[in-house]
């Protein structure tokens, strides 16, 4: 009882004064090397073993897996008991975990193939530390001060040439030794290749030095130049001098630091005839050096140039061989992971255009038959498809702009453990059988990449526990799934008609995290293949009640005029759930759940601004508007929205002035001095819209100043090209009229004349006489047009006049405005936004679509005008949704039918066709058509988190001997003094999750 | 508004003097001030005496946080001395960065004109569509005088981030800087100020092939040195408590090469200034060799 009381007192005391004890021991861990050991329970002693001896199928149950983790901030190496998930206390008589000091800023750690030694590269002390791993294991069993033992564990080795220190920072290191046949950790010598970027050198070092310190002599060296690797002769090596990076002993003979390729990452191919792959931070060359591991002979180095844009490589990792081949993954500086087929020594295209016929075609049910063919689509090969319009690089790009940090390859041969009584799992995104890569990224995610997916969807549940996936049943399973459609079974359906395409078999693709072959519960189910959420009523057409800036539409709600609609295209006969499609998805991997809007003269994103100004030379100016970047181009329209209240006017001397006689649609005013109201009344009473004749970005004025500007023109009536025609004289305009209402409210047709338009061409436009009076036909204009003097000097019907004196007088400060697409529907997705690509011309700075257009540019045009060129064959009314890739035509074209025009449109995601009734000239203002897409794909990414934290800055990853578990070094810190300063995570490929119990930090 | 002295908003926090020659040949000098809580940028015409507040921008970084702050932390010109340059503004409360120009003609004269605001969040951890606070605490920013890129520090997670500001052909946003994060290096906790220097004595930063970024970390009491070209930490210098700002006895416009290169770091929490040896030939290279001032005594008599 007394003990309990004392305990209670202690608890209360603790509750009153909580001490924030740091719950970590790591400090910026930078790398991990896995090692294997056996424990002799009789002798109480560990023995080092090759890592392969810790495979699950290896003999012996006394094997234990360990990890050596370099801690860069403190210059130490920690020993982790992987099986127990704990840090090993290497000095039990001292507080803390007694990590092993190695040198300053140890960046990489590697263990030899026999598991006997490990080495760190210490980038700030310009040396290496050799660790006696066997002694390290047994330090933890020593009783008392382990200091003496620790002195025998580490040997500091300085890279030298004939005893002369190189004094350069070592970076990546790989042991070059073959297997240790004796299995004994005797005093054998070890060699390692190390990258020395400061000297543009990759050197093989002899790590045989004895004692606590010594030299690691350069045995051989490769010099990296702009053209690749060169083998240095012994004489060249003997006289080699490097820039001094650590000791500061620079003298006249010491070369100054140079830029050069900066070799920084290595991958060594195992086997007798191996290759050393060298990646460089400042070069797009991958150097390939043949090395005969038996004789040690070095062959002639070769180079592979990555496609331009890689901007250097941080990490290279070599995959094991699979049915798809053997590959080198290179983490490039352009935020992509480039893939190289090391058999062909060619870079692979990982982002092919799925519309290319071979990839859209049905795939063989057995993925093994095509594994090698789809293992790599070599760049430069005539058979390789063009690039996907979503991609700017041949490499793997992670979602959300995350930076790839490292890559680990896994082979998953068994499904997750299942109870014997349960039916085996069917193929699905989370069911892995085959070969994959995990790319760890800066956002704490692990992204899964297919290399050889041995059990692709769809598939029947395998019947045997040994054979985890019946490889030959994909096609049969697909047909079986279709046969379970509601029409036949009253059960689930396969809306969207999923099909197995070659794209599904392609290697180096981020795995689809959404089950495209999912048995959807209904058409609007968010899973399954990409499709419209309602094929019966695919679109909703609305006329917004608000036109712009609070101006209420006269005919708000659903329009009464003929409406646009989406054209339907028949589906193949086997697609039982749906007979036709209104949107044809060309890239199922990039389709998302989202709502798409086709808005007539829709608002261009990011063009609602408050800093418009007027300059008689440049027109409408706004220095930071970035018109080209925001897709503004000639033909678009500027809406000068003006002010709503006085608070919109920055200056205290200006008011938001309105004209009570303005049309009902003009509700906003302009910031003016009250005394200027009369002079500006014509603008106050106008629907202030102008046609953009030129949009410029980063143009330079005569004084050298930059400006973004819009050259404006007046908008005459009739406004749209579809409502008028070009002409030579008034006689050509007999068929062109303008609709207006007379004083009784009746609609009247007003005649037009052949007048010069704002762009200099002559068109049939409405001239008027301001003195004729509103009741008389000559003085009348259509709704929201006024009879005023134009910039061309005559009197005509226009939206708002553009008079330099008027503009100068009435723009007293920066103005509110926005830009709308001109004379076209604007296509935008709620997730994808508006695909756009307009560049500023190098000379004129005009915003133009570059020509010739690449597919990337061609498909990034998001406007659907009503007047476009005729579609080329074979696109016709029977298949209006087929792609026009490679035919050199714009992404919009038309098909003329007896009662309507079909306007075919393509973007990187889908093709559609808008049916527009003939005789219905233009849509109502701001008419919108919307449709919702569901299904498609999401990238298979998993957040790496334990039960209380998520990886903040993953740095390195290695694969465990079981081939499927990966260990991730997270060097990231938390923001509090007591927070984590790095951790080691265990991640299961089969379960696709981090082990929440494994807390090593 | 224009040509009228104004009252400055609260919490002027970070400031840059921007001076140079206008394209027309005239000189200009202006102080550009970021206001921490309100998120405004003020422009003060420093070419006249006394200097005049010429413009206060509308607040950047919307929406405000729960107590109405926006966190305009630091700012930098992409091309110092160029009146046409784009300015970048960081926020320690939002996972985005704002850009703007400062006009010098007509209605735009001395006016802050907002340009694009872009997110820096996706590079770091995201839970769903929410950034979970990651990257929403950007601190100091500076531009590389050699290549079109910027470096900035973030506190959550503690990182030095490289921002690629090249105009790339056929990228998502054409004709404007890509503003893509190209690297993120884990650094010490509470990084505050950031400076760039050349390690080669007597070599101008523009010709330098061995440059170093110096990042001071308030919470972890460290100075990190980073090779910006290799994107790696090259050394860690231990300091006293609460280091905040760093200054050097070389570089940054000074052609004079001192006999011994030193850095000086304010140690806020112990009322001292540390002197750090930057001479690579010295046995005390990257160590504190002197401390100016004395830490406060345990008890005041």
Interface residues (C-beta under 8 A of the other chain):
Chain A: X28 X72 X73 X104 X105 X107 X123 X124 X169 X171 X197 X243 X244 X246 X247 X248 X249 X250 X256 X257 X258 X259 X262 X264 X281 X282 X311 X314 X333 X334 X335 X392 X400 X401 X402 X403 X442 X443 X444 X445 X606 X609 X610 X611 X613 X614 X615 X621 X622 X623 X624 X625 X626 X628 X629 X650 X651 X652 X697 X698 X700 X701 X703 X704 X705 X706 X707 X811 X813 X814 X837 X838 X839 X840 X847 X854 X856 X857 X943 X950 X951 X952 X953 X955 X971 X972 X973 X974 X975 X976 X977 X979
Chain B: X1 X2 X22 X23 X24 X58 X83 X84 X86 X99 X100 X101 X103 X104 X105 X106 X107 X108 X111 X113 X114 X115 X116 X122 X123 X124 X125 X126 X127 X134 X137 X155 X156 X157 X158 X159 X168 X170 X171 X173 X174 X175 X176 X180 X181 X182 X183 X184 X186 X188 X189 X190 X199 X200 X209 X210 X219 X220 X229 X230 X231 X232 X233 X234 X235 X236 X279 X280 X281 X282 X285
